[in-house]
Amino acid sequence: MADDKSLTPRSEDFASWYNEVVLKAELADYSPVRGSMVIRPWGYGIWENMQQALDRMFKETGHENAYFPLLIPMSFIQKEKDHIEGFAPELAVVTEAGGKVLEEPLVIRPTSETIIYHMYAKWVQSYRDLPILMNQWANVMRWELRTRLFLRTAEFLWQEGHTAHATADEAEAETLGILQIYRTFMEDWICMPPITGLKTESEKFAGAVRSYACEALMQDNKALQAGTSHFLGQNFSKQFDLKFQSEEGREEYAYNTSWGVSTRLIGGMVMTHGDDDGLIVPPRLAPTQVVIVPITRGDDTRSAVLEKVDEVAGRLRAAGVRVKVDGRDHLSPGAKFYEWERKGVPYRLEIGPKDLEKGSVALARRVRPEGAKRKEFVPEEEAIETLPARLEAFQDELRETARARREENTVRGVGSIGELAEAFEAGAGFVYTGWNGDPAVEEQVKEATKATSRVIPSEEFRSPRVPERCVSGDGPAAMEVVWARAY
Amino acid sequence: MADDKSLTPRSEDFASWYNEVVLKAELADYSPVRGSMVIRPWGYGIWENMQQALDRMFKETGHENAYFPLLIPMSFIQKEKDHIEGFAPELAVVTEAGGKVLEEPLVIRPTSETIIYHMYAKWVQSYRDLPILMNQWANVMRWELRTRLFLRTAEFLWQEGHTAHATADEAEAETLGILQIYRTFMEDWICMPPITGLKTESEKFAGAVRSYACEALMQDNKALQAGTSHFLGQNFSKQFDLKFQSEEGREEYAYNTSWGVSTRLIGGMVMTHGDDDGLIVPPRLAPTQVVIVPITRGDDTRSAVLEKVDEVAGRLRAAGVRVKVDGRDHLSPGAKFYEWERKGVPYRLEIGPKDLEKGSVALARRVRPEGAKRKEFVPEEEAIETLPARLEAFQDELRETARARREENTVRGVGSIGELAEAFEAGAGFVYTGWNGDPAVEEQVKEATKATSRVIPSEEFRSPRVPERCVSGDGPAAMEVVWARAY
């Protein structure tokens, strides 16, 4: 770790830079429990803003929230063959409770398909009881060997949607509808425009028929799987006896979907926007969008400055801006500037005795166009009136910068595994190639490049001319696939 | 359980009535995991409204949300002597994770003082780092032997606030400030006016110096401990080395408080307001405040009715009312009325062909003054304009009814344990007596009456003339105390 004041530059060691930003911006801290972290108020405030935005999108599309038990009987997890294979190595198990050894061990949910579809089976009799469109905000536990703050922790917070439908078509439409919601959310709120598509068989969720994902490209050109939406078919409904009587009077199994995003998104936000000075938080997610630092040099002007600061803060709040006044006496203005920059607050506003005289304020933007001055002196009225629009412009700029970076680091037209390896050695992000659909090719690519298949891209992300040959050289391409080294 | 259509009357069997209401109003359901329940969307929607209101009150008083780990090392729980004594019998223990037996068992948090103060100790160096005012919304686990939906479940949802202060006075003020927030919230939002006060030594939180509580009186005249606020002194800071350098340069231990309310409040709401037809939800908490049932008798008027219903729903929503249109085709209006009454929606609005002709709507209120007609026919405009105020009036009425019931069922001036037993046999709720402060008297009272001390009442709840003698007959009263049979 670099000295206390500065961060390891991204170009030197991206992983160290990431950890330092998370810790020094006070997003999170290590806890005494292996693999579990503490989400501190600045990080949790960002998560609350993410939750509110997503929750609104879910509710607008007819979903309701509910809450299912943390503990799941071991026998439930074992019912779906692929599901237990996928999750068995990561389970945390409660074997004792209330002073006694339990007859059947209970696992802390790694995900809740099993217990939720067991309950749905109790509630559903007829097609009239369908669809069920539920979501829960919850903690889950996956005992990972190698953990990283936000990106891979034993316990994490997420939402998991679980739906049941009368037809496969309806369930598939739900799966894709949610994928679009995730994409829109990541673009509009996190300014982290992902590509979307279908996971290959070897990368899909344990128990799914088809998994779709949003994959975002980080500044180190590694991909982050940022959200997944699964079409589960009847895999779980058959195991949990989730049946209904159809309109025609037949007994049928329901079709399920499940989908989730987690606090991992905060890690994605850090790695999409942060710079060598620290975090940069998109305004829509920032718990504080504008910090006001009073510059109180002498006792004679102090109260006038503080009064003006409160007035400006009040007017900005009335305009819907989230404002914090940093009135701490024991810190110099410089120390405050430094702290709020590190935390990624989009705008800083300074008001001092000279500003009072001139009726102006100093505005500092967390990211500036190259060559722009550190501070802009703006008449007070203008600052108050323009700040909401400045915040939106900042949001748009972050999004477009991230989108341009993703495109600049995307490589198409690669024809062989050798070229693929060269592309990654040269620092490529997403690489598009043809693929014959054979999982053995995924193995070859992984060995040669450390990259994995991220998605078979959705139509809007497909290359204008889809490659004709498989990257392995073995026959024609059945589809296009996107490769990347990934978190 | 009564037949599918009706509920066991409260007068016949209050406990059965309660369970039936919770299940039939679809607030919650039993789960396959012993002692854990599923909170269904109607119940969770009420919880979300409670959360939003409380969260706002916490934030307005300077508290921030954070998130701490679910799992706590066993050694942490054991550090505070009273704490482990209180919680040991109820712990759920993770002994295996990731396919291996853990070196040190981890407990699922029954409450988070230990891990939170461990973290505060990392973050606090100087008095300038204090106070820390944090809250978390989380699930906790207490392995209870006898469970009741919402009232006592192995897993429950709650908020737990944890603060650290430089002085005892400041911590005590925080403890009492939160007690007031809880009281205000219970009165204004749940319409469940509690009494407040100090817990006796034998009833206080395991690890607290002093515990304060809100105690509400249910319709069966049993008390429900609905929220607690604890002054922890330095009990935890000394165990977790939560020290700071004071302004004078001395090293001192911080003073802590902790406080919480849980999904138990939903049980309190049910038992405060429900009637023999089902649930009654205070309008401010109701996920749906007004349900609109279209009466579509013939195809010729159907589309006109539905159009009017959408128009009225839209106008009510614009006025800030939470409206649901129940457009289900396979249910008769009567079946819908029955369902929404059982779920406790405050107002129902019916619109049919005749209403269209007359420009009126039918309004049905979930609770009516005695002798009032089931429905009121009101001009459409008037209905839309007056519904927000009607909802507020309904809220006020529920609160005043509950307050009056609490007062009617409160007995003062009881002078002996024999009289105390008679009062409870005669159905008393809260009984106020003098008490010499001896825990042996609490034991005697419990044996004779099954009642426990609920609180030493706060000043505003004390009797105008505090009794001079202890109810045991043994000497003068050191204080007044409130007894009740309790959940």
Interface residues (C-beta under 8 A of the other chain):
Chain A: D29 S31 P32 V33 S36 M37 V38 I39 R40 P41 Y44 G45 W47 E48 E64 N65 A66 Y67 F68 P69 L70 L71 I72 P73 F76 A88 P89 E90 L91 A92 V93 V94 T95 E96 A97 G98 G99 P105 L106 I108 I115 H118 M119 K122 W123 R128 M134 A138 N139 M141 W143 E144 L145 A154 E155 L157 R328 H330
Chain B: D29 S31 P32 V33 S36 M37 V38 I39 R40 P41 Y44 G45 W47 E48 E64 N65 A66 Y67 F68 P69 L70 L71 I72 P73 F76 A88 P89 E90 L91 A92 V93 V94 T95 E96 A97 G98 G99 P105 L106 I108 I115 H118 M119 K122 W123 R128 M134 A138 N139 M141 W143 E144 L145 A154 E155 L157 R328 H330
